[in-house]
Amino acid sequence: MMAVSPHALQGVSIVGVGRTAMARRLETTTISACLEAARLALDDAGLRVSDIDGVSARWPGPGGTVFQPGSADWSNLLGVPLRWVGDTYPQGIPAALEAAAAIVTGQCTAVLVVGGQAGVLGGDSVASYTRPDNEFISCWGSITQAQFALVAQVYFARYRPDRTTLAGLAASIRNSGSANPDAVMAGRGPYRAQDVLASPLIASPFHLLEVCLATEGAAAMVLTSNDRAADLRGVPVRLLGGACEWYRQQYVDPPRYDEVALIGSDAGRRAFGMAGMDPADVDVLELYDINIFEVVRQLEALGFCLPGEGVAFAAERGITVGGGLPVNTDGGLLSFAHIGWGAPTLKIVEAVRQVRGEAASGQVQGARTALVTGAGSGAQYHNVLLLERGR
């Protein structure tokens, strides 16, 4: 581990996390689900709603701006005035980094980050967020997985990874979800590589069991300063380092392999440098697995192995909970849940529970540090966060 001067970011901790039940469809509304997740996160932190003076959630602000698929007056819903509102990218890692900046600069003292979806899925149509109404997507019948497939096709042609081994990695993550009673796919398994390859093609080269779910639920987290965290009942999880990397706006222009193959490498270097860590120091990884190819690509981009070596590296190390490189311990987006705009926060919730030793299923023994990622090559941006158990 490298010696490094403390970064201002490290003065902030996640002190509470919460998530609702996950399901293919919930008989409630998005707002109700988000409020439930918020309550659970506040309870976890030992805080009241009145202790919150910052919110990062989908809020278009005064003025009536339309923000689909949902706008909300969070100050009114929570019943508290707010000193700070984050709505630029109000989820996951970008939300955590923006909230931390607001806290360390004195804009607010405690921030609630919340997101999810409920009562919006169902029927034969694809989830709306997988086919945005952009120039190169909806009018051609494309979907987000097809954008990632454009990148994967070139990777497969250049490096020719073993297809069965890659499918086995997808089976490993799905089996973690199968063993997790809270996962949408609980009890659906165990899977073998052959089962994955026998499932229908969704967007070549991706099979159904290699791509993420579309489900419902909500997730939330609460951040505050380390000084304040020391007085709360929960175990704080300190932010060690984090960074974002944006190449283009997602799903507007098609991704090109040579431009996005290693997207996240710069963000990863900055996050690791900030934390004074390298990949060998990470105990558990919660990677944004919109498909299994992205897991492999991210391992390469983040410096765990060289380009083209990700499939063999992950298989040799072992990505199961008991393996040498535990990845997506709750079953990930492949098997636990993908809750739309709340999915990036869901990744942080699992990472926090892992380093606290409180994971509902698949606890990695002795885990103290976690790496979380968001987005990926097809979306043409990537973000990285490193966390560590506090006191």
Buried (B, 14 or more C-beta within 10 A) or exposed (E): EEEBEEBEBBBBBBBBBBBBBBBEEBEBBBBBBBBBBBBBBBBBBBBEBEBBBBBBBBBBEEEEEEEEEBBBEBEEBBEBEBBBBBBEBBBBBBBBBBBBBBBBEEBBBBBBBBBBBBBBBEEEEBBBBBBBEBEEBBEEEBBBBBBBBBBBBBBBEEBEBEBBBBBBBBBBBBBBBBBBEBBBBBEBBEBBBEBBBEBEEBBEBBBEBBBBBBBBBBBBBBBBBBEBBEEBEBBBBBBBBBBBBBBBEBBEBBBBBEBBBBBBBBBBBBBBBBBBBBBEBBBBBBBBBBBBBBBBBBBBBBBBBEBBBBBBBBBEBBBBBEBEBBBBBBBBBBBBBBBBBBBBBBBBBBBBBBBBBEBBBBBBEEBBBBBBBBBBBBBBBBBBBBBBBBE
